[in-house]
Amino acid sequence: MKYNEYITFGVPNQQMPSFFDFLLHFHNTNLYCDIEDENNYTEITWSDENKFSGATYSKNNKEIIGTTSDFKNEDFNNMKKLSEELHIEESKIKEIIDKGNMLYKEFYN
């Protein structure tokens, strides 16, 4: 789903259930968000509602310039810290996280 010119949300392809499996169960419950600007590329992956990880890569030298890998649980609610780590404006990261949480809930709950 193209959210805007720079942001795309997506879900993985799902395996079809067997013929006699009448449960609607998703085998892969992730939501992905790709964010691109002139200099950086950011990937955010949700594994549950309000549970996500992210990393930002420099387009110039393909190095990781920010990641949530060392974040503690409370850090994921701190939009200022997320903004600084992922190199995305605080208002934009809040909008992205809110939209991702909403989409995750719509797809998987």
N, C-alpha and C positions, 0 to 999 in steps of 0.2 A: 504494500500500500504506500504510494507516494504521498507523504504528508505535506511536503512542500518541495521547492527546487533542490534543497540540500539534505533533506531528511527522508529516509525510507524505512518503514517498519515491515517486518516479514515473519512468517511462521514456517517451520520446516514441512516438507512433504510428509504425509502420514501413510502408514502401512494400512492397507485395507484389511478389515477383519475376515476371519475365515467364514465359510458359508453358514455354519450354525452358530456363530458368535453374534448374538443380538445386542451386546453391550456397546454403548458408544464410549469407548475408552481411547484416549489419545496416547500413543506409545511414546511420543517425543513432545514434551510440553515446554517448549522454549519459545520465546519471542525475541526477535532480533531488531536492532535499530542501527542503521548506518547513517553517519553524519559526515558531510564533507564540506570543507571550505577551501579557500585558495591554498593554504599551507598544510592543513592537517586532515586526517581521516580518523574518525572515532567509531568504535564498535561498542554497543551496549547489548548485553544478553540477559534476559530475565529467565530465571529458572522457577520462579513462583511470583505471586503478587507481592510487591514490595521487596523482592529479593533479586538483585541484579549485580552484574559486574561490568566493568568497562575498561577500555584502553584507548589511548590516542597515539597515533603514529604520525611522524613527520613525513610529508610527501617527498621532500628533498632527499633525505638520506635513509628513509625507511626505518628509522629507529623509533622505539617506543619512547614517548616523551611524557607520558602520564598513565597511571594505572590505579585501579582500586584494589589491587591484590593485597596490600597491607592495611586496608581499611578495617576498622572494628565495626560492629553492628551499628553503633550510634552515628558513625561517620556517614553512613548512607542517607541519613536524614538531614545532614548538614549541606545545604545547597551551595553555600560559599566554599566549603572544602571541595565538594564535587566539581564546582566550576573551576577552581584553581588547578585541581589535579588533571582534569580532562581538557582544559583550555577552551571552555565554552562559557559564554556569558551566563551569569547566575540566573537571570530571568528565563533564558532559553533552556538551560539545563532543567530548571524546575518544570517548564512546560513539557519537555521531552519525557521526564520521569513520570509526571502525572499522566500523560497520554499513554505511555507504555504500561503503567499499572492498570489503567482503565481497559486497554486492549487485552492485556493478559487475562483480566477478570472476565471480559466478554467471551474470549476464545475458550477458556479452560474451566470456568466455574459454572 
